Amino acid sequence: MKKLMPLMTILLIASFVLAACAPAATPTAAPEVVEPTMAPEPTATEEMAEPTATEAVAVEPAGTLRIWADDTRAPILQDLAADVLAAYNLELVVELKSAIRDDFQVAAPLGQGPDIIAIAHDQAGTLVSNGLLAPVDLGDKTGDFAPTALSACTFDGTLYCMPYATENMAFFYNTDMVSTPPTTWDEVLSMGKALKDEGKVQYVMAVTGSTYDAYPLFTSFGGYIFGKDDQGNWNPEDLGIDSEGMIAGVQWLAENVQNGNLPADWDWANNHALFETGKAPFIMAGPWALGRIRESGIPYAITNFPGGGYPFAGTQGFFINAQSENVLLAQAFLNEFIANEDTQLKLFDAGQRPPAYLPALAKVEDMDLVAMAAAGENASMMPAIPAMGSVWGNWNDSVVLARDAKQDAETAMKDAGAKIRALIANPMTGMVNVPGSYQAQAGCPADWQPECAVTAMTMGDDGLYHSGPFTLTAGDYEFKVALDGSWTTNYGVDGKAEGDNYKLTLAADGTVEFSYDPATKLLEVIQ
């Protein structure tokens, strides 16, 4: 089949070559003929000084293609450098990054970002809405990718990534205790209770979390997070957190905690230990847990979720920087060097996630991962919309309140629905920011913007809010803390409401970080 994108790339590269190889100007007059003199006899050393093959053909690369990736994918991508250089005379530079999305969000608007980034699809929504990502054209290879993975990378009908892996949870059961897996949650209860009554297990099922991890159970009861509009886009106005199905699923969990069928502690590691030591016959788990389950030696099998439930799923993909000068080259690189079985299987071996590239998935021999991919065929891709950020905290809190019998399921979920709708209506509610005269350098449209997401702070495990590091030039700066994306509530020096601006002088170019204590309202500046 004809490949349009490689041809476009060749034309681009050819432009470099033609420019470099333009014919020399023709002299206006013939040069005077001069009798040659005899060359001196070469010495033994001179006879040996033949140019090497490398010296004879060395050519400067025509350009650079830069990729940001994590430590799992970076080595595989860097191994493609020689092939890319040989094919297109392009230097492939793969840079290791741990916070790819956050760093890209700052660098790309300033023209300092890479050509390609490798991130999860649910990190791309804001980047797309801010115009930082370019559409991706898979051409005649579109049919080689899992439809659910393609849909995850599609925003407003446009594809923005080449997916390479998917991940989702599946249903595990102990094969020594259960010969035929349950197909309904009633069967989960009856089988588990029988084993519990016989003293063979402590709990009917292990539970590893309240939201993402329990989602397959919620969906089996008809629960959901967001519906979709007529164009297939997530609809933040159709919130299902307090739907009848979600309430029923939460009630099932709460009732079975209270009657002792489920543990009251849903710590991830503790509940995996329950399954891995034979104290619970069932667990819902993802590919990230396969290593420890296998090492435990517990006999297990993997199947689909009872009651037709389906999990959340994530897609890892390659995205192209819309600000890049090499958009077409990046496109050609993905189609030729990433969309093939060899590269895809190497990515699979490193990440142990089912390939989104179907020819590679067909070659996977790990039957556990094949079974997990089957359990995720009808998975709901994680909504990659800003409104999803308003869901997690209140969703978790409401489920835990019902689990701990502090509220009934209906009250807890309806309260959560009301809070989440308020957050979606004003998505900046809860934002903690440090607006100031540095923000334009940090990547905001201008300085003194309390609503700029680039400088918004995030809560750390230490109970403090953090932002940065931001790279700033030498100079004088002022800033203060602002809440909820506006100046209505703000704190200055000494944590005083409406207080004076904090001031900072950088004697030389450097980085600045901020740490804010919500209890004392004090801001710490870290240079």
Buried (B, 14 or more C-beta within 10 A) or exposed (E): EEBBBBEBBBEBBEEBEEEEEEEEEEEEEEEEEEEEEEEEEEEEEEEEEEEEEEEEEEEEBBBEBBBBBBEBBBEBBBEBBEEBBEBBBBBBBBEEBEEBBBBBBBBBBEEEBBBBBBBBBBBBBBBBBBEBBBBBBBBEBEEBBBEBBBBBBBBEEEBBBBBBBBBBBBBBBBEEBBEEBBBEBEBBBEBBBBBBEEEBBBBBBBBBBBBBBBBBBBBBBBBBBBEEEEEEBBBBEEBBBBBEBBBBBBBBBBBBBBEEBBBEEBEBEEBBBBBBEBBBBBBBBBBEBBEBBEEBEBEBBBBBBBBEBBBBBBBBBBBBBBBBEBBBBBBBBBBBBBBBBEBBBBBBEBBBBBBBBBBBBEEBEBEBBBBBBBBBEBBBBBBBBBBBBBBEBBBBBBBBBBBEEEBBBBBBBBBBBEBBBEBBEEBBBBBBBBBBBBBBBBBBEEBBBBBBBBBBBEBEEEEBBBBBBBBBEEBEBBBBBBBBBBBEEBBBEEBEEEBEBBEBEBEEEEEBEBBBBBEEBBBEBEE
